[in-house]
Amino acid sequence: MFKALHELRKNTREAGIKEALRMMFKKYGWKLGLAIFMYYLIRDVTLYIVIPYLIYRGFLG
């Protein structure tokens, strides 16, 4: 995973963000799309559902 991020950063510097993303999707395909989707799903569920629920129930406050 970190190798792919390093490669994306390098390609972004050289070719710009649009071309770098195009090259990454061409190389990794649907797996990259799934990884991005899962990252945002986990992040948003944590931020907008789990943390407010824990605050409401008094576990964090």
PDBQT receptor file of N, H, CA, C and O in Angstrom, charges set to zero:
ATOM      1  N   MET A   1       0.831  -1.200   0.000  1.00  0.00    +0.000 N 
ATOM      2  CA  MET A   1       0.000   0.000   0.000  1.00  0.00    +0.000 C 
ATOM      3  C   MET A   1       0.870   1.257   0.000  1.00  0.00    +0.000 C 
ATOM      4  O   MET A   1       0.590   2.208  -0.730  1.00  0.00    +0.000 OA
ATOM      5  N   PHE A   2       1.934   1.262   0.825  1.00  0.00    +0.000 N 
ATOM      6  H   PHE A   2       2.162   0.490   1.418  1.00  0.00    +0.000 HD
ATOM      7  CA  PHE A   2       2.783   2.444   0.890  1.00  0.00    +0.000 C 
ATOM      8  C   PHE A   2       3.565   2.637  -0.401  1.00  0.00    +0.000 C 
ATOM      9  O   PHE A   2       3.878   3.763  -0.787  1.00  0.00    +0.000 OA
ATOM     10  N   LYS A   3       3.876   1.531  -1.063  1.00  0.00    +0.000 N 
ATOM     11  H   LYS A   3       3.621   0.616  -0.750  1.00  0.00    +0.000 HD
ATOM     12  CA  LYS A   3       4.569   1.622  -2.347  1.00  0.00    +0.000 C 
ATOM     13  C   LYS A   3       3.687   2.329  -3.374  1.00  0.00    +0.000 C 
ATOM     14  O   LYS A   3       4.169   3.148  -4.157  1.00  0.00    +0.000 OA
ATOM     15  N   ALA A   4       2.403   2.009  -3.367  1.00  0.00    +0.000 N 
ATOM     16  H   ALA A   4       2.012   1.344  -2.731  1.00  0.00    +0.000 HD
ATOM     17  CA  ALA A   4       1.469   2.644  -4.300  1.00  0.00    +0.000 C 
ATOM     18  C   ALA A   4       1.332   4.131  -3.996  1.00  0.00    +0.000 C 
ATOM     19  O   ALA A   4       1.258   4.941  -4.919  1.00  0.00    +0.000 OA
ATOM     20  N   LEU A   5       1.298   4.504  -2.715  1.00  0.00    +0.000 N 
ATOM     21  H   LEU A   5       1.358   3.846  -1.965  1.00  0.00    +0.000 HD
ATOM     22  CA  LEU A   5       1.204   5.921  -2.356  1.00  0.00    +0.000 C 
ATOM     23  C   LEU A   5       2.457   6.685  -2.765  1.00  0.00    +0.000 C 
ATOM     24  O   LEU A   5       2.380   7.812  -3.253  1.00  0.00    +0.000 OA
ATOM     25  N   HIS A   6       3.604   6.062  -2.562  1.00  0.00    +0.000 N 
ATOM     26  H   HIS A   6       3.667   5.146  -2.166  1.00  0.00    +0.000 HD
ATOM     27  CA  HIS A   6       4.858   6.696  -2.976  1.00  0.00    +0.000 C 
ATOM     28  C   HIS A   6       4.878   6.887  -4.498  1.00  0.00    +0.000 C 
ATOM     29  O   HIS A   6       5.298   7.929  -5.001  1.00  0.00    +0.000 OA
ATOM     30  N   GLU A   7       4.422   5.870  -5.209  1.00  0.00    +0.000 N 
ATOM     31  H   GLU A   7       4.081   5.024  -4.800  1.00  0.00    +0.000 HD
ATOM     32  CA  GLU A   7       4.360   5.953  -6.672  1.00  0.00    +0.000 C 
ATOM     33  C   GLU A   7       3.395   7.049  -7.121  1.00  0.00    +0.000 C 
ATOM     34  O   GLU A   7       3.686   7.785  -8.064  1.00  0.00    +0.000 OA
ATOM     35  N   LEU A   8       2.249   7.158  -6.452  1.00  0.00    +0.000 N 
ATOM     36  H   LEU A   8       2.013   6.559  -5.686  1.00  0.00    +0.000 HD
ATOM     37  CA  LEU A   8       1.278   8.208  -6.790  1.00  0.00    +0.000 C 
ATOM     38  C   LEU A   8       1.879   9.589  -6.553  1.00  0.00    +0.000 C 
ATOM     39  O   LEU A   8       1.707  10.487  -7.377  1.00  0.00    +0.000 OA
ATOM     40  N   ARG A   9       2.575   9.766  -5.447  1.00  0.00    +0.000 N 
ATOM     41  H   ARG A   9       2.715   9.036  -4.778  1.00  0.00    +0.000 HD
ATOM     42  CA  ARG A   9       3.202  11.062  -5.147  1.00  0.00    +0.000 C 
ATOM     43  C   ARG A   9       4.243  11.423  -6.197  1.00  0.00    +0.000 C 
ATOM     44  O   ARG A   9       4.308  12.565  -6.650  1.00  0.00    +0.000 OA
ATOM     45  N   LYS A  10       5.054  10.446  -6.579  1.00  0.00    +0.000 N 
ATOM     46  H   LYS A  10       5.001   9.518  -6.211  1.00  0.00    +0.000 HD
ATOM     47  CA  LYS A  10       6.091  10.676  -7.589  1.00  0.00    +0.000 C 
ATOM     48  C   LYS A  10       5.462  11.037  -8.940  1.00  0.00    +0.000 C 
ATOM     49  O   LYS A  10       5.893  11.983  -9.599  1.00  0.00    +0.000 OA
ATOM     50  N   ASN A  11       4.444  10.280  -9.342  1.00  0.00    +0.000 N 
ATOM     51  H   ASN A  11       4.094   9.511  -8.807  1.00  0.00    +0.000 HD
ATOM     52  CA  ASN A  11       3.787  10.545 -10.626  1.00  0.00    +0.000 C 
ATOM     53  C   ASN A  11       3.047  11.871 -10.616  1.00  0.00    +0.000 C 
ATOM     54  O   ASN A  11       2.967  12.537 -11.648  1.00  0.00    +0.000 OA
ATOM     55  N   THR A  12       2.507  12.265  -9.476  1.00  0.00    +0.000 N 
ATOM     56  H   THR A  12       2.572  11.723  -8.638  1.00  0.00    +0.000 HD
ATOM     57  CA  THR A  12       1.804  13.542  -9.377  1.00  0.00    +0.000 C 
ATOM     58  C   THR A  12       2.760  14.698  -9.606  1.00  0.00    +0.000 C 
ATOM     59  O   THR A  12       2.426  15.667 -10.287  1.00  0.00    +0.000 OA
ATOM     60  N   ARG A  13       3.948  14.593  -9.036  1.00  0.00    +0.000 N 
ATOM     61  H   ARG A  13       4.220  13.805  -8.482  1.00  0.00    +0.000 HD
ATOM     62  CA  ARG A  13       4.943  15.654  -9.227  1.00  0.00    +0.000 C 
ATOM     63  C   ARG A  13       5.352  15.762 -10.697  1.00  0.00    +0.000 C 
ATOM     64  O   ARG A  13       5.558  16.859 -11.216  1.00  0.00    +0.000 OA
ATOM     65  N   GLU A  14       5.465  14.620 -11.353  1.00  0.00    +0.000 N 
ATOM     66  H   GLU A  14       5.297  13.729 -10.931  1.00  0.00    +0.000 HD
ATOM     67  CA  GLU A  14       5.953  14.621 -12.730  1.00  0.00    +0.000 C 
ATOM     68  C   GLU A  14       4.876  14.974 -13.753  1.00  0.00    +0.000 C 
ATOM     69  O   GLU A  14       5.135  15.746 -14.676  1.00  0.00    +0.000 OA
ATOM     70  N   ALA A  15       3.663  14.415 -13.602  1.00  0.00    +0.000 N 
ATOM     71  H   ALA A  15       3.452  13.787 -12.852  1.00  0.00    +0.000 HD
ATOM     72  CA  ALA A  15       2.669  14.530 -14.665  1.00  0.00    +0.000 C 
ATOM     73  C   ALA A  15       1.407  15.285 -14.269  1.00  0.00    +0.000 C 
ATOM     74  O   ALA A  15       0.583  15.584 -15.134  1.00  0.00    +0.000 OA
ATOM     75  N   GLY A  16       1.233  15.596 -13.009  1.00  0.00    +0.000 N 
ATOM     76  H   GLY A  16       1.902  15.353 -12.307  1.00  0.00    +0.000 HD
ATOM     77  CA  GLY A  16       0.005  16.238 -12.565  1.00  0.00    +0.000 C 
ATOM     78  C   GLY A  16      -0.959  15.213 -11.991  1.00  0.00    +0.000 C 
ATOM     79  O   GLY A  16      -0.813  14.013 -12.222  1.00  0.00    +0.000 OA
ATOM     80  N   ILE A  17      -1.942  15.690 -11.246  1.00  0.00    +0.000 N 
ATOM     81  H   ILE A  17      -2.061  16.665 -11.059  1.00  0.00    +0.000 HD
ATOM     82  CA  ILE A  17      -2.833  14.806 -10.507  1.00  0.00    +0.000 C 
ATOM     83  C   ILE A  17      -3.724  13.968 -11.423  1.00  0.00    +0.000 C 
ATOM     84  O   ILE A  17      -3.918  12.779 -11.168  1.00  0.00    +0.000 OA
ATOM     85  N   LYS A  18      -4.266  14.564 -12.478  1.00  0.00    +0.000 N 
ATOM     86  H   LYS A  18      -4.109  15.529 -12.685  1.00  0.00    +0.000 HD
ATOM     87  CA  LYS A  18      -5.174  13.812 -13.357  1.00  0.00    +0.000 C 
ATOM     88  C   LYS A  18      -4.456  12.648 -14.036  1.00  0.00    +0.000 C 
ATOM     89  O   LYS A  18      -4.965  11.527 -14.069  1.00  0.00    +0.000 OA
ATOM     90  N   GLU A  19      -3.304  12.916 -14.562  1.00  0.00    +0.000 N 
ATOM     91  H   GLU A  19      -2.891  13.827 -14.536  1.00  0.00    +0.000 HD
ATOM     92  CA  GLU A  19      -2.555  11.858 -15.247  1.00  0.00    +0.000 C 
ATOM     93  C   GLU A  19      -2.055  10.813 -14.258  1.00  0.00    +0.000 C 
ATOM     94  O   GLU A  19      -2.037   9.624 -14.579  1.00  0.00    +0.000 OA
ATOM     95  N   ALA A  20      -1.651  11.230 -13.066  1.00  0.00    +0.000 N 
ATOM     96  H   ALA A  20      -1.665  12.195 -12.805  1.00  0.00    +0.000 HD
ATOM     97  CA  ALA A  20      -1.173  10.284 -12.063  1.00  0.00    +0.000 C 
ATOM     98  C   ALA A  20      -2.286   9.341 -11.632  1.00  0.00    +0.000 C 
ATOM     99  O   ALA A  20      -2.056   8.139 -11.506  1.00  0.00    +0.000 OA
ATOM    100  N   LEU A  21      -3.489   9.861 -11.405  1.00  0.00    +0.000 N 
ATOM    101  H   LEU A  21      -3.676  10.838 -11.507  1.00  0.00    +0.000 HD
ATOM    102  CA  LEU A  21      -4.619   9.007 -11.031  1.00  0.00    +0.000 C 
ATOM    103  C   LEU A  21      -5.003   8.068 -12.171  1.00  0.00    +0.000 C 
ATOM    104  O   LEU A  21      -5.348   6.910 -11.938  1.00  0.00    +0.000 OA
ATOM    105  N   ARG A  22      -4.943   8.562 -13.382  1.00  0.00    +0.000 N 
ATOM    106  H   ARG A  22      -4.663   9.503 -13.571  1.00  0.00    +0.000 HD
ATOM    107  CA  ARG A  22      -5.253   7.728 -14.545  1.00  0.00    +0.000 C 
ATOM    108  C   ARG A  22      -4.276   6.559 -14.635  1.00  0.00    +0.000 C 
ATOM    109  O   ARG A  22      -4.677   5.427 -14.908  1.00  0.00    +0.000 OA
ATOM    110  N   MET A  23      -2.990   6.837 -14.402  1.00  0.00    +0.000 N 
ATOM    111  H   MET A  23      -2.664   7.756 -14.180  1.00  0.00    +0.000 HD
ATOM    112  CA  MET A  23      -1.985   5.780 -14.453  1.00  0.00    +0.000 C 
ATOM    113  C   MET A  23      -2.180   4.778 -13.316  1.00  0.00    +0.000 C 
ATOM    114  O   MET A  23      -2.003   3.576 -13.516  1.00  0.00    +0.000 OA
ATOM    115  N   MET A  24      -2.542   5.258 -12.131  1.00  0.00    +0.000 N 
ATOM    116  H   MET A  24      -2.686   6.234 -11.968  1.00  0.00    +0.000 HD
ATOM    117  CA  MET A  24      -2.759   4.353 -10.997  1.00  0.00    +0.000 C 
ATOM    118  C   MET A  24      -3.963   3.455 -11.244  1.00  0.00    +0.000 C 
ATOM    119  O   MET A  24      -3.898   2.257 -10.970  1.00  0.00    +0.000 OA
ATOM    120  N   PHE A  25      -5.063   4.008 -11.758  1.00  0.00    +0.000 N 
ATOM    121  H   PHE A  25      -5.116   4.981 -11.981  1.00  0.00    +0.000 HD
ATOM    122  CA  PHE A  25      -6.233   3.191 -12.040  1.00  0.00    +0.000 C 
ATOM    123  C   PHE A  25      -5.943   2.190 -13.154  1.00  0.00    +0.000 C 
ATOM    124  O   PHE A  25      -6.453   1.070 -13.136  1.00  0.00    +0.000 OA
ATOM    125  N   LYS A  26      -5.126   2.593 -14.117  1.00  0.00    +0.000 N 
ATOM    126  H   LYS A  26      -4.711   3.503 -14.131  1.00  0.00    +0.000 HD
ATOM    127  CA  LYS A  26      -4.767   1.677 -15.197  1.00  0.00    +0.000 C 
ATOM    128  C   LYS A  26      -3.942   0.508 -14.644  1.00  0.00    +0.000 C 
ATOM    129  O   LYS A  26      -4.096  -0.630 -15.088  1.00  0.00    +0.000 OA
ATOM    130  N   LYS A  27      -3.074   0.794 -13.684  1.00  0.00    +0.000 N 
ATOM    131  H   LYS A  27      -2.948   1.718 -13.324  1.00  0.00    +0.000 HD
ATOM    132  CA  LYS A  27      -2.199  -0.247 -13.141  1.00  0.00    +0.000 C 
ATOM    133  C   LYS A  27      -2.918  -1.136 -12.128  1.00  0.00    +0.000 C 
ATOM    134  O   LYS A  27      -2.787  -2.358 -12.190  1.00  0.00    +0.000 OA
ATOM    135  N   TYR A  28      -3.681  -0.547 -11.190  1.00  0.00    +0.000 N 
ATOM    136  H   TYR A  28      -3.787   0.446 -11.140  1.00  0.00    +0.000 HD
ATOM    137  CA  TYR A  28      -4.271  -1.312 -10.094  1.00  0.00    +0.000 C 
ATOM    138  C   TYR A  28      -5.750  -1.623 -10.297  1.00  0.00    +0.000 C 
ATOM    139  O   TYR A  28      -6.287  -2.505  -9.627  1.00  0.00    +0.000 OA
ATOM    140  N   GLY A  29      -6.410  -0.927 -11.196  1.00  0.00    +0.000 N 
ATOM    141  H   GLY A  29      -5.974  -0.210 -11.741  1.00  0.00    +0.000 HD
ATOM    142  CA  GLY A  29      -7.790  -1.224 -11.534  1.00  0.00    +0.000 C 
ATOM    143  C   GLY A  29      -8.772  -1.007 -10.398  1.00  0.00    +0.000 C 
ATOM    144  O   GLY A  29      -8.661  -0.055  -9.627  1.00  0.00    +0.000 OA
ATOM    145  N   TRP A  30      -9.737  -1.917 -10.314  1.00  0.00    +0.000 N 
ATOM    146  H   TRP A  30      -9.827  -2.691 -10.941  1.00  0.00    +0.000 HD
ATOM    147  CA  TRP A  30     -10.827  -1.782  -9.351  1.00  0.00    +0.000 C 
ATOM    148  C   TRP A  30     -10.343  -1.898  -7.915  1.00  0.00    +0.000 C 
ATOM    149  O   TRP A  30     -11.021  -1.425  -7.003  1.00  0.00    +0.000 OA
ATOM    150  N   LYS A  31      -9.191  -2.512  -7.690  1.00  0.00    +0.000 N 
ATOM    151  H   LYS A  31      -8.640  -2.896  -8.431  1.00  0.00    +0.000 HD
ATOM    152  CA  LYS A  31      -8.671  -2.655  -6.323  1.00  0.00    +0.000 C 
ATOM    153  C   LYS A  31      -8.367  -1.290  -5.706  1.00  0.00    +0.000 C 
ATOM    154  O   LYS A  31      -8.595  -1.075  -4.515  1.00  0.00    +0.000 OA
ATOM    155  N   LEU A  32      -7.855  -0.380  -6.517  1.00  0.00    +0.000 N 
ATOM    156  H   LEU A  32      -7.670  -0.555  -7.484  1.00  0.00    +0.000 HD
ATOM    157  CA  LEU A  32      -7.578   0.969  -6.029  1.00  0.00    +0.000 C 
ATOM    158  C   LEU A  32      -8.875   1.688  -5.695  1.00  0.00    +0.000 C 
ATOM    159  O   LEU A  32      -8.968   2.355  -4.664  1.00  0.00    +0.000 OA
ATOM    160  N   GLY A  33      -9.876   1.558  -6.557  1.00  0.00    +0.000 N 
ATOM    161  H   GLY A  33      -9.801   1.016  -7.394  1.00  0.00    +0.000 HD
ATOM    162  CA  GLY A  33     -11.173   2.166  -6.285  1.00  0.00    +0.000 C 
ATOM    163  C   GLY A  33     -11.794   1.610  -5.017  1.00  0.00    +0.000 C 
ATOM    164  O   GLY A  33     -12.363   2.361  -4.224  1.00  0.00    +0.000 OA
ATOM    165  N   LEU A  34     -11.692   0.305  -4.817  1.00  0.00    +0.000 N 
ATOM    166  H   LEU A  34     -11.230  -0.305  -5.461  1.00  0.00    +0.000 HD
ATOM    167  CA  LEU A  34     -12.224  -0.324  -3.608  1.00  0.00    +0.000 C 
ATOM    168  C   LEU A  34     -11.475   0.148  -2.365  1.00  0.00    +0.000 C 
ATOM    169  O   LEU A  34     -12.092   0.387  -1.326  1.00  0.00    +0.000 OA
ATOM    170  N   ALA A  35     -10.161   0.283  -2.459  1.00  0.00    +0.000 N 
ATOM    171  H   ALA A  35      -9.660   0.089  -3.303  1.00  0.00    +0.000 HD
ATOM    172  CA  ALA A  35      -9.368   0.757  -1.322  1.00  0.00    +0.000 C 
ATOM    173  C   ALA A  35      -9.756   2.185  -0.940  1.00  0.00    +0.000 C 
ATOM    174  O   ALA A  35      -9.881   2.492   0.246  1.00  0.00    +0.000 OA
ATOM    175  N   ILE A  36      -9.946   3.051  -1.918  1.00  0.00    +0.000 N 
ATOM    176  H   ILE A  36      -9.845   2.801  -2.881  1.00  0.00    +0.000 HD
ATOM    177  CA  ILE A  36     -10.351   4.427  -1.644  1.00  0.00    +0.000 C 
ATOM    178  C   ILE A  36     -11.743   4.458  -1.022  1.00  0.00    +0.000 C 
ATOM    179  O   ILE A  36     -11.979   5.192  -0.063  1.00  0.00    +0.000 OA
ATOM    180  N   PHE A  37     -12.668   3.661  -1.567  1.00  0.00    +0.000 N 
ATOM    181  H   PHE A  37     -12.476   3.065  -2.346  1.00  0.00    +0.000 HD
ATOM    182  CA  PHE A  37     -14.024   3.591  -1.031  1.00  0.00    +0.000 C 
ATOM    183  C   PHE A  37     -14.016   3.103   0.418  1.00  0.00    +0.000 C 
ATOM    184  O   PHE A  37     -14.691   3.684   1.268  1.00  0.00    +0.000 OA
ATOM    185  N   MET A  38     -13.264   2.047   0.706  1.00  0.00    +0.000 N 
ATOM    186  H   MET A  38     -12.715   1.575   0.016  1.00  0.00    +0.000 HD
ATOM    187  CA  MET A  38     -13.216   1.498   2.065  1.00  0.00    +0.000 C 
ATOM    188  C   MET A  38     -12.597   2.494   3.047  1.00  0.00    +0.000 C 
ATOM    189  O   MET A  38     -13.055   2.612   4.184  1.00  0.00    +0.000 OA
ATOM    190  N   TYR A  39     -11.565   3.207   2.612  1.00  0.00    +0.000 N 
ATOM    191  H   TYR A  39     -11.193   3.112   1.688  1.00  0.00    +0.000 HD
ATOM    192  CA  TYR A  39     -10.943   4.211   3.478  1.00  0.00    +0.000 C 
ATOM    193  C   TYR A  39     -11.968   5.262   3.906  1.00  0.00    +0.000 C 
ATOM    194  O   TYR A  39     -12.102   5.562   5.092  1.00  0.00    +0.000 OA
ATOM    195  N   TYR A  40     -12.687   5.816   2.933  1.00  0.00    +0.000 N 
ATOM    196  H   TYR A  40     -12.579   5.573   1.970  1.00  0.00    +0.000 HD
ATOM    197  CA  TYR A  40     -13.657   6.853   3.260  1.00  0.00    +0.000 C 
ATOM    198  C   TYR A  40     -14.852   6.296   4.029  1.00  0.00    +0.000 C 
ATOM    199  O   TYR A  40     -15.405   6.994   4.879  1.00  0.00    +0.000 OA
ATOM    200  N   LEU A  41     -15.266   5.062   3.755  1.00  0.00    +0.000 N 
ATOM    201  H   LEU A  41     -14.818   4.494   3.064  1.00  0.00    +0.000 HD
ATOM    202  CA  LEU A  41     -16.359   4.449   4.494  1.00  0.00    +0.000 C 
ATOM    203  C   LEU A  41     -16.000   4.292   5.965  1.00  0.00    +0.000 C 
ATOM    204  O   LEU A  41     -16.788   4.660   6.836  1.00  0.00    +0.000 OA
ATOM    205  N   ILE A  42     -14.826   3.756   6.250  1.00  0.00    +0.000 N 
ATOM    206  H   ILE A  42     -14.185   3.457   5.543  1.00  0.00    +0.000 HD
ATOM    207  CA  ILE A  42     -14.397   3.570   7.642  1.00  0.00    +0.000 C 
ATOM    208  C   ILE A  42     -14.209   4.907   8.332  1.00  0.00    +0.000 C 
ATOM    209  O   ILE A  42     -14.619   5.078   9.480  1.00  0.00    +0.000 OA
ATOM    210  N   ARG A  43     -13.593   5.855   7.644  1.00  0.00    +0.000 N 
ATOM    211  H   ARG A  43     -13.260   5.717   6.711  1.00  0.00    +0.000 HD
ATOM    212  CA  ARG A  43     -13.362   7.169   8.236  1.00  0.00    +0.000 C 
ATOM    213  C   ARG A  43     -14.672   7.872   8.575  1.00  0.00    +0.000 C 
ATOM    214  O   ARG A  43     -14.832   8.403   9.674  1.00  0.00    +0.000 OA
ATOM    215  N   ASP A  44     -15.602   7.875   7.634  1.00  0.00    +0.000 N 
ATOM    216  H   ASP A  44     -15.472   7.444   6.741  1.00  0.00    +0.000 HD
ATOM    217  CA  ASP A  44     -16.853   8.592   7.851  1.00  0.00    +0.000 C 
ATOM    218  C   ASP A  44     -17.741   7.919   8.883  1.00  0.00    +0.000 C 
ATOM    219  O   ASP A  44     -18.401   8.603   9.666  1.00  0.00    +0.000 OA
ATOM    220  N   VAL A  45     -17.771   6.597   8.899  1.00  0.00    +0.000 N 
ATOM    221  H   VAL A  45     -17.235   6.042   8.263  1.00  0.00    +0.000 HD
ATOM    222  CA  VAL A  45     -18.557   5.902   9.922  1.00  0.00    +0.000 C 
ATOM    223  C   VAL A  45     -18.001   6.230  11.299  1.00  0.00    +0.000 C 
ATOM    224  O   VAL A  45     -18.766   6.460  12.236  1.00  0.00    +0.000 OA
ATOM    225  N   THR A  46     -16.691   6.256  11.432  1.00  0.00    +0.000 N 
ATOM    226  H   THR A  46     -16.070   6.069  10.671  1.00  0.00    +0.000 HD
ATOM    227  CA  THR A  46     -16.079   6.582  12.714  1.00  0.00    +0.000 C 
ATOM    228  C   THR A  46     -16.386   8.020  13.117  1.00  0.00    +0.000 C 
ATOM    229  O   THR A  46     -16.783   8.278  14.253  1.00  0.00    +0.000 OA
ATOM    230  N   LEU A  47     -16.204   8.951  12.191  1.00  0.00    +0.000 N 
ATOM    231  H   LEU A  47     -15.881   8.742  11.268  1.00  0.00    +0.000 HD
ATOM    232  CA  LEU A  47     -16.395  10.365  12.523  1.00  0.00    +0.000 C 
ATOM    233  C   LEU A  47     -17.847  10.737  12.778  1.00  0.00    +0.000 C 
ATOM    234  O   LEU A  47     -18.135  11.507  13.695  1.00  0.00    +0.000 OA
ATOM    235  N   TYR A  48     -18.761  10.205  11.985  1.00  0.00    +0.000 N 
ATOM    236  H   TYR A  48     -18.527   9.579  11.241  1.00  0.00    +0.000 HD
ATOM    237  CA  TYR A  48     -20.133  10.685  12.029  1.00  0.00    +0.000 C 
ATOM    238  C   TYR A  48     -21.118   9.765  12.733  1.00  0.00    +0.000 C 
ATOM    239  O   TYR A  48     -22.252  10.168  12.989  1.00  0.00    +0.000 OA
ATOM    240  N   ILE A  49     -20.710   8.535  13.054  1.00  0.00    +0.000 N 
ATOM    241  H   ILE A  49     -19.789   8.208  12.846  1.00  0.00    +0.000 HD
ATOM    242  CA  ILE A  49     -21.625   7.627  13.743  1.00  0.00    +0.000 C 
ATOM    243  C   ILE A  49     -21.046   7.163  15.077  1.00  0.00    +0.000 C 
ATOM    244  O   ILE A  49     -21.690   7.332  16.112  1.00  0.00    +0.000 OA
ATOM    245  N   VAL A  50     -19.857   6.588  15.075  1.00  0.00    +0.000 N 
ATOM    246  H   VAL A  50     -19.334   6.450  14.234  1.00  0.00    +0.000 HD
ATOM    247  CA  VAL A  50     -19.301   5.984  16.282  1.00  0.00    +0.000 C 
ATOM    248  C   VAL A  50     -18.960   7.029  17.334  1.00  0.00    +0.000 C 
ATOM    249  O   VAL A  50     -19.380   6.890  18.483  1.00  0.00    +0.000 OA
ATOM    250  N   ILE A  51     -18.217   8.065  16.985  1.00  0.00    +0.000 N 
ATOM    251  H   ILE A  51     -17.876   8.179  16.051  1.00  0.00    +0.000 HD
ATOM    252  CA  ILE A  51     -17.823   9.083  17.968  1.00  0.00    +0.000 C 
ATOM    253  C   ILE A  51     -19.032   9.818  18.527  1.00  0.00    +0.000 C 
ATOM    254  O   ILE A  51     -19.109   9.968  19.746  1.00  0.00    +0.000 OA
ATOM    255  N   PRO A  52     -19.988  10.289  17.714  1.00  0.00    +0.000 N 
ATOM    256  CA  PRO A  52     -21.172  10.914  18.316  1.00  0.00    +0.000 C 
ATOM    257  C   PRO A  52     -21.963   9.962  19.218  1.00  0.00    +0.000 C 
ATOM    258  O   PRO A  52     -22.488  10.379  20.250  1.00  0.00    +0.000 OA
ATOM    259  N   TYR A  53     -22.049   8.693  18.834  1.00  0.00    +0.000 N 
ATOM    260  H   TYR A  53     -21.623   8.354  17.996  1.00  0.00    +0.000 HD
ATOM    261  CA  TYR A  53     -22.752   7.724  19.676  1.00  0.00    +0.000 C 
ATOM    262  C   TYR A  53     -22.047   7.556  21.024  1.00  0.00    +0.000 C 
ATOM    263  O   TYR A  53     -22.694   7.520  22.071  1.00  0.00    +0.000 OA
ATOM    264  N   LEU A  54     -20.718   7.454  20.988  1.00  0.00    +0.000 N 
ATOM    265  H   LEU A  54     -20.192   7.483  20.138  1.00  0.00    +0.000 HD
ATOM    266  CA  LEU A  54     -19.981   7.300  22.235  1.00  0.00    +0.000 C 
ATOM    267  C   LEU A  54     -20.093   8.540  23.113  1.00  0.00    +0.000 C 
ATOM    268  O   LEU A  54     -20.157   8.417  24.336  1.00  0.00    +0.000 OA
ATOM    269  N   ILE A  55     -20.117   9.717  22.527  1.00  0.00    +0.000 N 
ATOM    270  H   ILE A  55     -20.065   9.817  21.533  1.00  0.00    +0.000 HD
ATOM    271  CA  ILE A  55     -20.294  10.941  23.299  1.00  0.00    +0.000 C 
ATOM    272  C   ILE A  55     -21.696  10.960  23.895  1.00  0.00    +0.000 C 
ATOM    273  O   ILE A  55     -21.862  11.327  25.058  1.00  0.00    +0.000 OA
ATOM    274  N   TYR A  56     -22.688  10.580  23.137  1.00  0.00    +0.000 N 
ATOM    275  H   TYR A  56     -22.553  10.282  22.192  1.00  0.00    +0.000 HD
ATOM    276  CA  TYR A  56     -24.066  10.536  23.615  1.00  0.00    +0.000 C 
ATOM    277  C   TYR A  56     -24.214   9.563  24.776  1.00  0.00    +0.000 C 
ATOM    278  O   TYR A  56     -24.900   9.858  25.755  1.00  0.00    +0.000 OA
ATOM    279  N   ARG A  57     -23.577   8.415  24.667  1.00  0.00    +0.000 N 
ATOM    280  H   ARG A  57     -23.020   8.176  23.872  1.00  0.00    +0.000 HD
ATOM    281  CA  ARG A  57     -23.685   7.411  25.726  1.00  0.00    +0.000 C 
ATOM    282  C   ARG A  57     -22.792   7.733  26.919  1.00  0.00    +0.000 C 
ATOM    283  O   ARG A  57     -22.920   7.087  27.960  1.00  0.00    +0.000 OA
ATOM    284  N   GLY A  58     -21.907   8.691  26.807  1.00  0.00    +0.000 N 
ATOM    285  H   GLY A  58     -21.802   9.215  25.962  1.00  0.00    +0.000 HD
ATOM    286  CA  GLY A  58     -21.087   9.129  27.929  1.00  0.00    +0.000 C 
ATOM    287  C   GLY A  58     -19.757   8.415  28.063  1.00  0.00    +0.000 C 
ATOM    288  O   GLY A  58     -19.096   8.532  29.095  1.00  0.00    +0.000 OA
ATOM    289  N   PHE A  59     -19.346   7.667  27.025  1.00  0.00    +0.000 N 
ATOM    290  H   PHE A  59     -19.883   7.572  26.187  1.00  0.00    +0.000 HD
ATOM    291  CA  PHE A  59     -18.089   6.934  27.134  1.00  0.00    +0.000 C 
ATOM    292  C   PHE A  59     -16.881   7.846  26.944  1.00  0.00    +0.000 C 
ATOM    293  O   PHE A  59     -15.809   7.552  27.473  1.00  0.00    +0.000 OA
ATOM    294  N   LEU A  60     -17.022   8.919  26.221  1.00  0.00    +0.000 N 
ATOM    295  H   LEU A  60     -17.893   9.158  25.791  1.00  0.00    +0.000 HD
ATOM    296  CA  LEU A  60     -15.892   9.807  25.994  1.00  0.00    +0.000 C 
ATOM    297  C   LEU A  60     -15.976  11.112  26.774  1.00  0.00    +0.000 C 
ATOM    298  O   LEU A  60     -15.014  11.879  26.796  1.00  0.00    +0.000 OA
ATOM    299  N   GLY A  61     -17.083  11.370  27.399  1.00  0.00    +0.000 N 
ATOM    300  H   GLY A  61     -17.865  10.747  27.382  1.00  0.00    +0.000 HD
ATOM    301  CA  GLY A  61     -17.220  12.673  28.040  1.00  0.00    +0.000 C 
ATOM    302  C   GLY A  61     -17.535  12.665  29.438  1.00  0.00    +0.000 C 
ATOM    303  O   GLY A  61     -17.666  13.727  30.046  1.00  0.00    +0.000 OA
TER     304      GLY A  61
